Amino acid sequence: MRHLVGLILGTEEDWPVAFEQVAARVGSFEWRGSTHELAVERVLNEPFDLRYRPRYALVVDRVGWWYLLPREWLKKVALMDDVYLLNNPFTFQAMEKHSAYCAMMRLGLNVPDTWLIPHKEPPWNERFPSTAARYNLAFDLEEIGGRVGYPLYLKPFDGGQWRGVSRAGGPEELRRGYDESGEQLMHLQAAVDGFDVFARSLTIGAETKVMWFEPHRPLHDRYQVRHDFLPPELGFEVETISKLVNAFFRWEFNSCESLVRGGEVFPIDYANASPDVALPSLHYYFPWAITALVRWCAFCLANGRRMRIDVDARPWFEIGDRDDSSYDEKLHGYRGLADEYFEADAYAEFCAGPLRHLDDAAHEWFSSVEFDRVLVDTVRATFPAREHEQFVAHYRGLLAAWAADAVRAQWPEPRSAEPRP
């Protein structure tokens, strides 16, 4: 059975090339009595008959959150043709932060205090002034700021890539930030000052990688290569929060952000329809991300995983609403629901069985001259010419460290030399 994977892309070139190359190395494989093979094609935007039948079995989307044409095409192929999508386009509104905050608060997560406040300048609608005159209550911004507590952040409810985010240390900065927000609908969210770790979790299907993240550094230096930086119980909590968010909303390609302070985890942002998988930012973690993405796509297709466009919140709320359960008990309940959604046991069997060769095949390609050309081309497209030599060396060093660590993970103890004949 040949499965065609479609890629809906923007301007990126690094990860699509890597995905295509790693997918090509999957080859033909057996899974539960059937033979499977992957093919990859980039999707072109064009007019479409709503009754036409697409050729794709699964689509990885990168632009539907921003652009209407691909988003509506995704809805069509999910509703009419059972094409598998990694992120549910019908919950894109939840990707705009507000719904995700509300759902996770109900589930008992330690989301910082958050308020939604009216637009400073509402988008123009001829009916709005008369409606607002009747029903919009005047409010005291400084009083709300005092209730949230300073410092706080002003964050667009539909934000992405840190657009429109500002910090207010007191009433004057809050007023200035609100005045500058214009037509954006804003949240006020309490800051978590003095945190120990900013953890960013990238979830791809059943796999989650928790990474040390420093958002105020330059693009190439935000993900820090650090291992085991959280104690086991906090690592479990951060990973579980990421998995439950994704399983709850039917997202299988998403990043989450949590702050860890004094043994507590504060999830602050966990709705990203187009998570960062670019080589310049992920660097050391880039091979893992691409290989995991190929693995998950292969599993979904071979296992006959069906697209679920509905969100059934009730099982989650039944756990979250229990007054007689501790937070830890609820967390383990959420982890069980998430593992069930992601078919964690079947996926582990799949990775250890028909796709057990993929890590070695990916390691070979990411260590190749061919990948090095992708790396050099990406640096040239990302950085000014005066910095090319510096960043080529920088990324080669990080990828060499990944390659060496991957070998050590496979062979943790030195192998004894083969006896000479």
C-alpha positions in Angstrom: 0.0 0.0 0.0 1.5 3.3 -1.1 0.6 6.3 1.1 1.0 9.9 -0.2 1.9 12.5 2.4 1.2 16.1 1.5 3.2 19.0 2.8 1.5 22.5 3.0 4.4 24.9 3.3 5.3 28.5 3.5 8.8 29.8 2.7 10.8 27.2 4.7 13.0 24.8 2.8 15.3 23.1 5.4 12.9 20.9 7.2 10.8 19.9 4.1 14.0 18.6 2.4 15.0 16.8 5.5 11.5 15.2 5.9 11.5 14.1 2.2 15.0 12.5 2.6 14.2 10.7 5.8 10.8 9.5 4.6 12.5 8.1 1.5 14.7 6.0 3.8 11.7 4.4 5.4 11.4 2.1 2.4 8.8 -0.7 2.2 7.8 -2.1 5.6 5.4 -4.7 7.0 2.9 -3.9 9.7 0.1 -6.3 10.9 -0.2 -8.2 7.7 0.2 -5.4 5.2 3.0 -3.9 3.2 3.4 -0.1 3.3 5.4 2.6 1.6 5.6 6.4 2.0 5.7 9.0 -0.7 5.9 12.8 -0.2 4.6 15.7 -2.3 4.4 19.4 -1.7 0.8 20.7 -1.9 0.0 23.5 -4.3 -2.8 26.0 -3.6 -5.4 26.2 -6.4 -9.2 26.4 -6.9 -10.9 23.2 -6.0 -14.2 21.5 -6.5 -15.6 20.6 -3.1 -16.5 17.1 -4.5 -13.1 16.4 -5.9 -11.1 13.5 -4.3 -7.6 14.3 -3.1 -4.7 11.9 -3.6 -3.2 12.5 -0.2 -3.7 10.1 2.7 -2.1 12.4 5.3 -1.2 16.1 5.3 1.3 18.0 7.4 0.1 21.7 7.4 2.3 24.7 8.2 0.3 27.7 7.1 -3.4 27.0 7.6 -3.5 28.9 10.9 -2.6 32.1 9.0 -4.1 31.6 5.5 -7.8 30.9 4.7 -7.5 29.0 1.4 -5.3 26.1 2.8 -7.4 26.1 6.0 -10.6 25.6 4.2 -9.1 23.0 1.9 -7.9 21.1 5.1 -11.5 21.2 6.5 -12.9 19.9 3.2 -10.4 16.9 3.0 -11.0 16.0 6.6 -14.8 16.2 6.5 -15.3 14.6 3.1 -12.3 12.5 2.3 -11.0 11.2 5.7 -7.5 12.6 5.0 -5.5 12.5 8.2 -4.3 15.8 9.6 -1.8 16.2 12.4 -3.6 19.3 13.7 -7.4 19.5 13.8 -8.3 22.6 11.7 -11.7 22.8 13.5 -10.0 23.7 16.8 -7.9 26.5 15.3 -9.8 29.0 17.5 -8.5 27.2 20.5 -5.0 27.7 19.0 -5.6 31.4 19.6 -4.8 30.8 23.3 -8.0 31.8 25.0 -9.9 28.5 24.8 -6.8 26.6 25.7 -6.3 28.7 28.8 -9.9 28.1 29.9 -9.8 24.4 29.3 -6.5 23.9 31.1 -7.7 26.0 34.1 -10.7 23.8 34.4 -8.4 20.7 34.4 -6.6 22.2 37.4 -3.3 23.2 35.8 -1.4 26.0 37.5 -2.1 28.7 34.8 -1.2 32.2 36.0 -4.1 34.5 36.8 -5.4 35.7 33.4 -8.0 38.3 32.4 -9.5 39.2 29.0 -10.1 42.9 28.5 -11.9 44.7 25.7 -10.2 46.2 22.7 -8.6 49.6 23.1 -9.8 50.3 19.6 -12.5 47.8 18.4 -12.3 46.8 14.8 -14.7 49.0 12.9 -18.3 47.8 12.5 -21.1 50.3 11.9 -23.2 48.6 14.5 -20.5 48.6 17.2 -20.8 52.2 18.6 -24.5 51.9 19.4 -24.1 48.4 20.8 -21.2 49.5 22.9 -23.1 52.5 24.2 -25.9 50.2 25.4 -24.0 47.2 26.8 -20.2 47.9 27.3 -19.5 48.7 30.9 -16.8 51.2 31.7 -13.9 49.5 33.5 -10.9 50.5 35.6 -7.8 49.1 33.9 -5.6 49.9 36.8 -7.9 48.1 39.2 -7.8 45.0 37.1 -4.1 45.3 36.8 -3.9 45.4 40.6 -6.1 42.3 40.9 -3.9 40.4 38.4 -0.8 41.6 40.2 2.4 43.2 38.9 4.5 42.5 37.0 2.1 41.2 34.3 2.1 40.6 30.6 -0.2 42.0 28.0 -0.7 39.2 25.4 -2.9 39.2 22.3 -5.5 36.5 22.8 -4.7 35.2 19.3 -0.9 35.8 19.5 1.9 33.9 17.9 5.6 34.3 17.7 5.6 36.8 20.6 3.6 39.3 18.5 2.3 42.2 20.5 3.5 40.9 23.9 4.6 43.5 26.4 5.5 43.5 30.1 4.0 46.0 32.7 5.7 46.5 36.0 3.1 48.9 37.2 0.0 51.0 36.3 1.8 53.4 34.1 3.3 50.7 31.9 0.0 48.8 31.8 -1.8 51.9 30.6 0.9 52.6 27.9 0.8 48.9 26.8 -3.0 48.9 26.5 -3.0 52.2 24.6 -0.5 50.7 22.1 -2.5 47.5 21.7 -4.8 49.2 19.2 -7.3 46.7 17.7 -5.8 43.7 19.4 -8.0 41.9 22.0 -5.7 41.4 25.0 -5.1 39.1 27.9 -3.5 40.4 31.1 -1.6 37.5 32.6 0.4 37.5 35.9 4.1 37.1 35.4 6.0 34.2 36.9 9.1 36.1 38.1 12.2 34.4 39.4 11.5 31.1 37.6 14.2 28.5 37.5 13.6 27.0 34.1 11.7 28.0 30.9 10.8 24.7 29.4 9.6 24.4 25.8 8.1 21.0 24.9 7.7 19.9 21.3 5.2 17.2 20.9 5.1 15.2 17.6 2.4 12.5 17.9 3.2 10.2 20.8 6.7 11.7 21.3 7.5 14.8 23.4 10.9 16.5 23.8 11.3 18.9 26.7 14.0 21.5 26.0 15.6 24.3 28.0 14.5 27.5 26.3 15.7 31.1 26.7 13.3 33.3 24.6 15.3 36.5 25.0 18.4 35.1 23.3 19.0 35.4 19.5 17.2 32.9 17.3 20.1 30.5 17.0 20.7 30.3 20.8 17.3 30.0 22.3 17.2 26.2 22.6 20.0 25.3 25.0 21.5 21.8 24.8 21.0 20.5 28.3 19.9 17.0 29.4 18.1 15.9 32.5 17.7 19.5 33.7 14.4 18.7 35.5 14.0 16.2 38.4 12.0 13.2 37.3 8.7 14.3 38.9 8.8 17.7 37.3 9.9 16.3 34.0 6.9 13.9 34.1 4.6 16.9 34.9 5.9 19.1 32.1 5.7 16.3 29.6 2.2 15.2 30.7 0.9 18.8 30.4 2.1 18.9 26.8 0.6 15.5 26.0 -2.8 16.3 27.6 -3.1 19.6 25.8 -2.5 18.0 22.5 -4.7 15.0 23.1 -7.5 17.2 24.5 -7.6 19.4 21.3 -6.6 16.7 18.8 -3.2 18.3 18.1 -0.3 16.1 17.1 2.2 18.7 16.1 2.4 21.4 18.7 4.8 23.2 21.2 4.0 24.1 24.8 5.8 26.5 27.2 6.0 26.1 31.0 7.8 27.9 33.6 9.2 26.0 36.6 9.7 27.8 39.8 10.4 26.3 43.2 9.1 22.9 42.3 5.9 24.2 40.7 5.1 24.1 37.0 3.2 27.1 35.5 2.0 26.4 31.9 1.9 29.8 30.1 1.5 29.1 26.4 0.5 25.9 24.8 -1.3 26.5 21.5 0.9 26.6 18.4 -0.5 25.4 15.1 2.8 25.8 13.4 5.6 24.9 15.9 9.2 25.8 15.2 11.0 22.9 13.5 13.5 25.1 11.7 17.2 24.0 11.6 18.5 27.5 12.6 16.6 27.4 15.9 16.3 23.7 16.7 19.9 22.8 15.6 20.9 19.9 17.9 17.3 18.8 18.2 16.5 19.1 14.5 17.3 15.5 13.5 15.1 14.1 16.3 12.2 16.4 15.3 12.3 15.4 11.6 12.7 11.7 12.4 9.8 11.8 14.9 7.6 13.5 12.4 8.3 10.8 9.8 7.8 8.1 12.3 4.4 9.4 13.4 3.2 10.0 9.9 4.2 6.4 9.0 2.4 5.0 12.1 -0.8 6.9 11.4 -1.0 5.6 7.9 0.1 2.0 8.5 -2.1 1.7 11.6 -5.2 3.1 9.8 -5.5 5.9 12.3 -8.7 7.9 11.6 -9.1 11.7 11.7 -11.1 12.8 14.7 -12.6 16.2 14.1 -14.6 16.3 17.3 -13.3 17.3 20.7 -14.8 15.2 23.5 -13.9 17.2 26.7 -16.1 15.1 29.0 -13.6 12.4 30.0 -11.0 15.0 30.9 -13.5 17.2 32.8 -14.7 14.1 34.7 -11.1 13.8 36.1 -10.6 17.5 36.5 -13.9 18.1 38.4 -13.2 15.4 41.1 -12.9 17.1 44.5 -11.6 14.0 46.1 -8.6 13.6 43.8 -5.2 15.2 44.3 -3.4 17.1 41.5 -1.0 14.2 41.2 -3.8 11.7 40.8 -5.4 13.9 38.2 -2.1 14.3 36.3 -1.8 10.5 36.1 -5.4 10.2 34.9 -4.7 12.8 32.2 -1.5 10.9 31.2 -3.6 7.7 30.8 -6.1 9.5 28.5 -3.3 11.0 26.4 -1.5 7.7 26.0 -4.8 6.1 25.0 -5.4 8.9 22.4 -1.9 8.6 21.0 -2.0 4.8 21.0 1.2 4.8 22.9 1.6 1.0 23.3 1.0 0.3 19.6 3.3 3.2 18.6 6.1 1.8 20.8 5.6 -1.6 19.2 5.7 0.0 15.7 8.9 1.9 16.4 10.6 -1.2 17.8 9.4 -3.3 14.9 9.0 -2.2 11.3 10.6 1.2 11.9 13.5 0.1 14.1 15.9 0.9 11.2 14.8 4.5 10.9 17.1 6.0 13.6 20.2 4.5 11.9 19.0 5.6 8.5 18.3 9.1 9.7 21.7 9.2 11.5 23.4 8.3 8.3 21.7 11.1 6.3 22.1 13.8 8.9 25.8 12.9 9.0 26.1 13.1 5.2 27.6 15.6 2.7 24.1 16.0 1.3 22.7 17.2 4.6 25.7 19.5 5.1 24.7 21.2 1.8 21.2 21.8 3.3 22.9 23.2 6.4 25.1 25.6 4.4 22.2 26.7 2.2 20.1 27.4 5.3 22.7 29.5 6.9 23.2 31.5 3.8 19.4 32.1 3.5 19.1 33.1 7.2 22.2 35.1 8.2 24.0 38.1 6.6 27.0 37.1 4.4 29.6 38.4 7.0 28.3 35.7 9.5 28.1 32.7 7.1 31.4 31.2 8.1 30.8 31.6 11.8 27.3 30.0 11.7 28.2 27.2 9.4 30.9 26.2 11.9 28.4 26.7 14.8 25.8 24.4 13.3 28.2 21.8 12.2 29.5 21.6 15.7 26.0 21.2 17.2 25.0 18.5 14.6 28.3 16.7 15.2 27.5 16.7 18.9 24.0 15.2 18.2 25.5 12.5 16.0 28.0 11.5 18.6 25.4 11.5 21.4 23.1 9.4 19.2 25.8 6.8 18.8 26.5 6.8 22.6 22.8 6.3 23.3 22.8 3.2 21.1 26.1 1.9 22.5 26.3 3.3 26.0 29.3 1.1 26.9 32.4 0.8 24.8 32.5 -2.4 22.8 35.5 -4.5 23.2 37.7 -4.8 20.2 37.0 -7.8 17.9 39.7 -10.5 18.3 42.1 -10.6 15.5 42.2 -13.8 13.5 
